[in-house]
Structures are given as structure tokens and as C-alpha cells.
């Protein structure tokens, strides 16, 4: 487990969305998450993920007549993809071990 990079559930959700869509704005990810990601935490989480090297972003030039700060579009980096893949493999192995343990319980006389 020491070899698996740390990812919160929100970070896993963001990487999953970015790998599915390729690129996305923060608020697009909030909407696509069905309420799991929140407006108040998405950019803090994205900033933390950028520092870890899991996502990258670029500023989009404002469209004519747009006001407000420039929008940023985000995408998963190679490190982000590897971190998510490591967690997906770990979770799959844990699921398989749980199935094996449940199947072995009667054979062990209920000792587990």
C-alpha cells in the first residue's frame, strides 16, 4: 500500500472525469459529478492536485464581451493517470480478496 499514491475520493472523481472527457472546466466537473463535487472545494482540490502533478491547466482567453476572471481548463497528466490506475488495481484486488475470504470461511470452520 506504500507504493500507491494517496488520492482522496474527490481526487479520484476528478481524475475519472478528466480521463473520460479529456479536458474540462472546474464547474463542468461539478455538474458532471451529480453533486459529489462542490463549487466551494473543486478549485482547492484542483490546485492541490496540480501541486502533486496529477492535473495541469491552461487559461482560456476570454471571449469578446466576457467579464470576470479568465477560465481555466484542466486535464489529467501522465502521473494522474498512473495514480488513478494504481488505485483502481488496488481496489479490484481488494474486492477479489474479499470474495476469496467469503468463499473460504466455511472451509476454515468460520475461524475468519
CNS distance restraints for C-alpha pairs under 8 A (distance, minus, plus):
assign (resid   4 and name CA) (resid  83 and name CA) 7.12 0.50 0.50
assign (resid   4 and name CA) (resid  86 and name CA) 6.06 0.50 0.50
assign (resid   4 and name CA) (resid  87 and name CA) 6.71 0.50 0.50
assign (resid   5 and name CA) (resid  83 and name CA) 5.76 0.50 0.50
assign (resid   5 and name CA) (resid  86 and name CA) 7.62 0.50 0.50
assign (resid   5 and name CA) (resid  87 and name CA) 7.83 0.50 0.50
assign (resid   6 and name CA) (resid  83 and name CA) 7.93 0.50 0.50
assign (resid   7 and name CA) (resid  11 and name CA) 5.68 0.50 0.50
assign (resid   7 and name CA) (resid  12 and name CA) 6.18 0.50 0.50
assign (resid   7 and name CA) (resid  83 and name CA) 7.62 0.50 0.50
assign (resid   7 and name CA) (resid  84 and name CA) 7.82 0.50 0.50
assign (resid   7 and name CA) (resid  87 and name CA) 7.97 0.50 0.50
assign (resid   8 and name CA) (resid  12 and name CA) 6.22 0.50 0.50
assign (resid   9 and name CA) (resid  13 and name CA) 6.15 0.50 0.50
assign (resid  10 and name CA) (resid  14 and name CA) 6.16 0.50 0.50
assign (resid  10 and name CA) (resid  36 and name CA) 7.81 0.50 0.50
assign (resid  10 and name CA) (resid  37 and name CA) 6.73 0.50 0.50
assign (resid  10 and name CA) (resid  45 and name CA) 7.60 0.50 0.50
assign (resid  11 and name CA) (resid  15 and name CA) 6.15 0.50 0.50
assign (resid  11 and name CA) (resid  45 and name CA) 7.03 0.50 0.50
assign (resid  11 and name CA) (resid  49 and name CA) 7.31 0.50 0.50
assign (resid  12 and name CA) (resid  16 and name CA) 6.06 0.50 0.50
assign (resid  12 and name CA) (resid  84 and name CA) 6.45 0.50 0.50
assign (resid  13 and name CA) (resid  17 and name CA) 6.17 0.50 0.50
assign (resid  13 and name CA) (resid  33 and name CA) 7.60 0.50 0.50
assign (resid  14 and name CA) (resid  18 and name CA) 6.09 0.50 0.50
assign (resid  14 and name CA) (resid  29 and name CA) 7.06 0.50 0.50
assign (resid  15 and name CA) (resid  19 and name CA) 5.98 0.50 0.50
assign (resid  15 and name CA) (resid  55 and name CA) 7.98 0.50 0.50
assign (resid  15 and name CA) (resid  76 and name CA) 6.17 0.50 0.50
assign (resid  15 and name CA) (resid  80 and name CA) 6.78 0.50 0.50
assign (resid  15 and name CA) (resid  81 and name CA) 7.25 0.50 0.50
assign (resid  15 and name CA) (resid  84 and name CA) 6.93 0.50 0.50
assign (resid  16 and name CA) (resid  20 and name CA) 6.16 0.50 0.50
assign (resid  16 and name CA) (resid  84 and name CA) 7.74 0.50 0.50
assign (resid  17 and name CA) (resid  21 and name CA) 6.04 0.50 0.50
assign (resid  17 and name CA) (resid  22 and name CA) 7.96 0.50 0.50
assign (resid  17 and name CA) (resid  29 and name CA) 6.84 0.50 0.50
assign (resid  17 and name CA) (resid  32 and name CA) 7.75 0.50 0.50
assign (resid  17 and name CA) (resid  33 and name CA) 7.92 0.50 0.50
assign (resid  18 and name CA) (resid  22 and name CA) 5.12 0.50 0.50
assign (resid  18 and name CA) (resid  23 and name CA) 5.71 0.50 0.50
assign (resid  18 and name CA) (resid  24 and name CA) 6.57 0.50 0.50
assign (resid  18 and name CA) (resid  74 and name CA) 7.54 0.50 0.50
assign (resid  18 and name CA) (resid  75 and name CA) 5.62 0.50 0.50
assign (resid  18 and name CA) (resid  76 and name CA) 5.86 0.50 0.50
assign (resid  19 and name CA) (resid  23 and name CA) 7.89 0.50 0.50
assign (resid  19 and name CA) (resid  75 and name CA) 7.60 0.50 0.50
assign (resid  19 and name CA) (resid  76 and name CA) 6.48 0.50 0.50
assign (resid  19 and name CA) (resid  81 and name CA) 7.65 0.50 0.50
assign (resid  22 and name CA) (resid  75 and name CA) 6.07 0.50 0.50
assign (resid  22 and name CA) (resid  76 and name CA) 7.58 0.50 0.50
assign (resid  23 and name CA) (resid  73 and name CA) 6.32 0.50 0.50
assign (resid  23 and name CA) (resid  74 and name CA) 5.41 0.50 0.50
assign (resid  23 and name CA) (resid  75 and name CA) 4.71 0.50 0.50
assign (resid  23 and name CA) (resid  76 and name CA) 7.85 0.50 0.50
assign (resid  24 and name CA) (resid  28 and name CA) 6.13 0.50 0.50
assign (resid  24 and name CA) (resid  29 and name CA) 6.61 0.50 0.50
assign (resid  24 and name CA) (resid  73 and name CA) 5.34 0.50 0.50
assign (resid  24 and name CA) (resid  74 and name CA) 5.40 0.50 0.50
assign (resid  24 and name CA) (resid  75 and name CA) 6.77 0.50 0.50
assign (resid  25 and name CA) (resid  29 and name CA) 6.53 0.50 0.50
assign (resid  25 and name CA) (resid  71 and name CA) 7.36 0.50 0.50
assign (resid  25 and name CA) (resid  72 and name CA) 6.12 0.50 0.50
assign (resid  25 and name CA) (resid  73 and name CA) 4.66 0.50 0.50
assign (resid  25 and name CA) (resid  74 and name CA) 6.10 0.50 0.50
assign (resid  26 and name CA) (resid  30 and name CA) 6.47 0.50 0.50
assign (resid  26 and name CA) (resid  42 and name CA) 6.33 0.50 0.50
assign (resid  26 and name CA) (resid  43 and name CA) 6.70 0.50 0.50
assign (resid  26 and name CA) (resid  72 and name CA) 7.66 0.50 0.50
assign (resid  26 and name CA) (resid  73 and name CA) 7.36 0.50 0.50
assign (resid  26 and name CA) (resid  74 and name CA) 7.49 0.50 0.50
assign (resid  27 and name CA) (resid  31 and name CA) 6.26 0.50 0.50
assign (resid  27 and name CA) (resid  39 and name CA) 6.81 0.50 0.50
assign (resid  27 and name CA) (resid  42 and name CA) 7.85 0.50 0.50
assign (resid  28 and name CA) (resid  32 and name CA) 6.05 0.50 0.50
assign (resid  29 and name CA) (resid  33 and name CA) 5.96 0.50 0.50
assign (resid  29 and name CA) (resid  37 and name CA) 7.35 0.50 0.50
assign (resid  30 and name CA) (resid  34 and name CA) 7.12 0.50 0.50
assign (resid  30 and name CA) (resid  35 and name CA) 6.59 0.50 0.50
assign (resid  30 and name CA) (resid  36 and name CA) 7.35 0.50 0.50
assign (resid  30 and name CA) (resid  37 and name CA) 4.99 0.50 0.50
assign (resid  30 and name CA) (resid  38 and name CA) 5.83 0.50 0.50
assign (resid  30 and name CA) (resid  39 and name CA) 6.46 0.50 0.50
assign (resid  30 and name CA) (resid  42 and name CA) 7.25 0.50 0.50
assign (resid  31 and name CA) (resid  35 and name CA) 6.80 0.50 0.50
assign (resid  31 and name CA) (resid  37 and name CA) 7.98 0.50 0.50
assign (resid  33 and name CA) (resid  37 and name CA) 5.90 0.50 0.50
assign (resid  37 and name CA) (resid  41 and name CA) 7.35 0.50 0.50
assign (resid  37 and name CA) (resid  42 and name CA) 6.43 0.50 0.50
assign (resid  38 and name CA) (resid  42 and name CA) 5.96 0.50 0.50
assign (resid  39 and name CA) (resid  43 and name CA) 7.77 0.50 0.50
assign (resid  40 and name CA) (resid  44 and name CA) 8.00 0.50 0.50
assign (resid  41 and name CA) (resid  45 and name CA) 6.10 0.50 0.50
assign (resid  42 and name CA) (resid  46 and name CA) 6.09 0.50 0.50
assign (resid  43 and name CA) (resid  47 and name CA) 5.99 0.50 0.50
assign (resid  44 and name CA) (resid  48 and name CA) 6.29 0.50 0.50
assign (resid  45 and name CA) (resid  49 and name CA) 6.14 0.50 0.50
assign (resid  46 and name CA) (resid  50 and name CA) 6.09 0.50 0.50
assign (resid  46 and name CA) (resid  55 and name CA) 7.25 0.50 0.50
assign (resid  47 and name CA) (resid  51 and name CA) 6.38 0.50 0.50
assign (resid  48 and name CA) (resid  52 and name CA) 6.42 0.50 0.50
assign (resid  49 and name CA) (resid  53 and name CA) 6.20 0.50 0.50
assign (resid  49 and name CA) (resid  54 and name CA) 5.24 0.50 0.50
assign (resid  49 and name CA) (resid  55 and name CA) 5.84 0.50 0.50
assign (resid  50 and name CA) (resid  54 and name CA) 5.69 0.50 0.50
assign (resid  50 and name CA) (resid  55 and name CA) 4.89 0.50 0.50
assign (resid  50 and name CA) (resid  56 and name CA) 5.79 0.50 0.50
assign (resid  53 and name CA) (resid  77 and name CA) 6.98 0.50 0.50
assign (resid  53 and name CA) (resid  79 and name CA) 6.38 0.50 0.50
assign (resid  53 and name CA) (resid  80 and name CA) 6.91 0.50 0.50
assign (resid  54 and name CA) (resid  76 and name CA) 5.96 0.50 0.50
assign (resid  54 and name CA) (resid  77 and name CA) 5.35 0.50 0.50
assign (resid  54 and name CA) (resid  78 and name CA) 7.33 0.50 0.50
assign (resid  54 and name CA) (resid  79 and name CA) 5.35 0.50 0.50
assign (resid  54 and name CA) (resid  80 and name CA) 3.74 0.50 0.50
assign (resid  54 and name CA) (resid  81 and name CA) 7.46 0.50 0.50
assign (resid  54 and name CA) (resid  83 and name CA) 7.79 0.50 0.50
assign (resid  55 and name CA) (resid  74 and name CA) 6.61 0.50 0.50
assign (resid  55 and name CA) (resid  75 and name CA) 5.56 0.50 0.50
assign (resid  55 and name CA) (resid  76 and name CA) 4.41 0.50 0.50
assign (resid  55 and name CA) (resid  77 and name CA) 5.12 0.50 0.50
assign (resid  55 and name CA) (resid  80 and name CA) 6.28 0.50 0.50
assign (resid  56 and name CA) (resid  74 and name CA) 5.70 0.50 0.50
assign (resid  56 and name CA) (resid  75 and name CA) 5.63 0.50 0.50
assign (resid  56 and name CA) (resid  76 and name CA) 6.44 0.50 0.50
assign (resid  56 and name CA) (resid  77 and name CA) 6.41 0.50 0.50
assign (resid  57 and name CA) (resid  72 and name CA) 6.23 0.50 0.50
assign (resid  57 and name CA) (resid  73 and name CA) 5.40 0.50 0.50
assign (resid  57 and name CA) (resid  74 and name CA) 4.30 0.50 0.50
assign (resid  57 and name CA) (resid  75 and name CA) 6.31 0.50 0.50
assign (resid  58 and name CA) (resid  72 and name CA) 5.47 0.50 0.50
assign (resid  58 and name CA) (resid  73 and name CA) 5.66 0.50 0.50
assign (resid  58 and name CA) (resid  74 and name CA) 6.88 0.50 0.50
assign (resid  59 and name CA) (resid  70 and name CA) 6.30 0.50 0.50
assign (resid  59 and name CA) (resid  71 and name CA) 5.82 0.50 0.50
assign (resid  59 and name CA) (resid  72 and name CA) 4.45 0.50 0.50
assign (resid  59 and name CA) (resid  73 and name CA) 6.54 0.50 0.50
assign (resid  60 and name CA) (resid  70 and name CA) 6.17 0.50 0.50
assign (resid  60 and name CA) (resid  71 and name CA) 5.43 0.50 0.50
assign (resid  60 and name CA) (resid  72 and name CA) 5.72 0.50 0.50
assign (resid  60 and name CA) (resid  73 and name CA) 6.86 0.50 0.50
assign (resid  61 and name CA) (resid  70 and name CA) 6.45 0.50 0.50
assign (resid  61 and name CA) (resid  71 and name CA) 7.58 0.50 0.50
assign (resid  62 and name CA) (resid  66 and name CA) 6.00 0.50 0.50
assign (resid  62 and name CA) (resid  67 and name CA) 7.81 0.50 0.50
assign (resid  62 and name CA) (resid  70 and name CA) 5.80 0.50 0.50
assign (resid  62 and name CA) (resid  71 and name CA) 7.43 0.50 0.50
assign (resid  76 and name CA) (resid  80 and name CA) 5.51 0.50 0.50
assign (resid  76 and name CA) (resid  81 and name CA) 6.49 0.50 0.50
assign (resid  77 and name CA) (resid  81 and name CA) 6.31 0.50 0.50
assign (resid  78 and name CA) (resid  82 and name CA) 6.21 0.50 0.50
assign (resid  79 and name CA) (resid  83 and name CA) 6.07 0.50 0.50
assign (resid  80 and name CA) (resid  84 and name CA) 6.22 0.50 0.50
assign (resid  81 and name CA) (resid  85 and name CA) 6.08 0.50 0.50
assign (resid  82 and name CA) (resid  86 and name CA) 6.06 0.50 0.50
assign (resid  83 and name CA) (resid  87 and name CA) 6.43 0.50 0.50
assign (resid  84 and name CA) (resid  88 and name CA) 6.14 0.50 0.50
assign (resid  85 and name CA) (resid  89 and name CA) 6.12 0.50 0.50
assign (resid  86 and name CA) (resid  90 and name CA) 6.16 0.50 0.50
assign (resid  87 and name CA) (resid  91 and name CA) 6.04 0.50 0.50
assign (resid  88 and name CA) (resid  92 and name CA) 6.12 0.50 0.50
assign (resid  89 and name CA) (resid  93 and name CA) 6.16 0.50 0.50
assign (resid  90 and name CA) (resid  94 and name CA) 6.15 0.50 0.50
assign (resid  91 and name CA) (resid  95 and name CA) 6.18 0.50 0.50
assign (resid  92 and name CA) (resid  96 and name CA) 6.31 0.50 0.50
assign (resid  93 and name CA) (resid  97 and name CA) 6.15 0.50 0.50
assign (resid  94 and name CA) (resid  98 and name CA) 6.16 0.50 0.50
assign (resid  95 and name CA) (resid  99 and name CA) 6.37 0.50 0.50
assign (resid  96 and name CA) (resid 100 and name CA) 6.24 0.50 0.50
assign (resid  97 and name CA) (resid 101 and name CA) 6.06 0.50 0.50
assign (resid  98 and name CA) (resid 102 and name CA) 6.12 0.50 0.50
assign (resid  99 and name CA) (resid 103 and name CA) 6.16 0.50 0.50
assign (resid 100 and name CA) (resid 104 and name CA) 6.04 0.50 0.50
assign (resid 101 and name CA) (resid 105 and name CA) 6.11 0.50 0.50
assign (resid 101 and name CA) (resid 112 and name CA) 7.95 0.50 0.50
assign (resid 103 and name CA) (resid 107 and name CA) 7.88 0.50 0.50
assign (resid 104 and name CA) (resid 108 and name CA) 6.26 0.50 0.50
assign (resid 105 and name CA) (resid 109 and name CA) 6.50 0.50 0.50
assign (resid 105 and name CA) (resid 110 and name CA) 5.11 0.50 0.50
assign (resid 105 and name CA) (resid 111 and name CA) 6.95 0.50 0.50
assign (resid 105 and name CA) (resid 112 and name CA) 6.10 0.50 0.50
assign (resid 106 and name CA) (resid 110 and name CA) 5.43 0.50 0.50
assign (resid 108 and name CA) (resid 112 and name CA) 7.33 0.50 0.50
